[in-house]
Amino acid sequence: MPKIKTNRAAAKRFKKTGKGKYVFAKSHASHILTKKTTKRKRGLRKSQIIDKDNMKEIRLLLPNG
């Protein structure tokens, strides 16, 4: 049987936590920051956890963890 390949685009965007959840960084935090409020920019710095609705798709893209 051939090995299952990891989706490299997904591997660069998602990291697996110790408990098996997946974490990702929010978008829109790199440029055009002058018009965004401080509160909004502060929220963009925090990483988010994938919700369980999308967990199945992420597991298919990252079969090897």
C-alpha positions as CSV (number, residue, x, y, z in Angstrom):
1,M,0.0,0.0,0.0
2,P,1.2,3.5,-0.7
3,K,1.7,5.9,2.1
4,I,-0.8,8.7,2.7
5,K,0.6,12.1,1.8
6,T,0.2,15.1,4.1
7,N,-1.3,18.2,2.5
8,R,1.7,20.6,2.7
9,A,-0.5,23.8,2.6
10,A,-2.5,22.6,5.6
11,A,0.7,21.5,7.5
12,K,2.1,25.1,7.2
13,R,-1.2,26.5,8.7
14,F,-2.2,24.1,11.4
15,K,-0.3,22.7,14.4
16,K,-1.5,19.8,16.5
17,T,-1.7,20.4,20.3
18,G,-0.9,17.9,23.0
19,K,-4.5,16.9,23.4
20,G,-5.0,16.3,19.7
21,K,-6.7,19.6,18.8
22,Y,-5.5,21.8,15.9
23,V,-4.4,25.4,16.3
24,F,-4.2,28.1,13.6
25,A,-3.3,31.8,13.4
26,K,-5.9,34.3,12.4
27,S,-5.5,36.2,9.1
28,H,-5.6,40.0,8.3
29,A,-2.8,40.8,10.8
30,S,0.1,41.5,8.5
31,H,-0.5,44.8,6.7
32,I,-3.0,47.8,6.5
33,L,-3.0,47.9,10.3
34,T,-3.6,51.7,10.6
35,K,-7.3,51.5,10.1
36,K,-7.8,48.5,12.4
37,T,-8.5,49.2,16.1
38,T,-6.1,48.2,18.8
39,K,-8.7,45.8,20.2
40,R,-9.1,44.1,16.8
41,K,-5.3,43.8,16.3
42,R,-4.9,42.4,19.8
43,G,-7.5,39.7,19.0
44,L,-5.7,38.8,15.8
45,R,-2.6,38.0,17.7
46,K,-4.2,35.1,19.5
47,S,-4.3,31.6,18.0
48,Q,-7.6,29.8,17.6
49,I,-8.6,26.2,17.9
50,I,-10.4,24.5,15.1
51,D,-14.0,23.8,15.9
52,K,-15.3,20.3,15.8
53,D,-17.3,20.9,12.6
54,N,-14.1,21.3,10.6
55,M,-12.0,18.8,12.5
56,K,-12.8,15.9,10.1
57,E,-11.5,17.8,7.1
58,I,-8.3,18.8,8.9
59,R,-7.7,15.2,10.0
60,L,-8.0,14.1,6.4
61,L,-5.5,16.8,5.3
62,L,-3.0,15.9,8.1
63,P,-3.1,12.1,8.5
64,N,0.3,11.9,10.2
65,G,-0.3,14.5,12.8
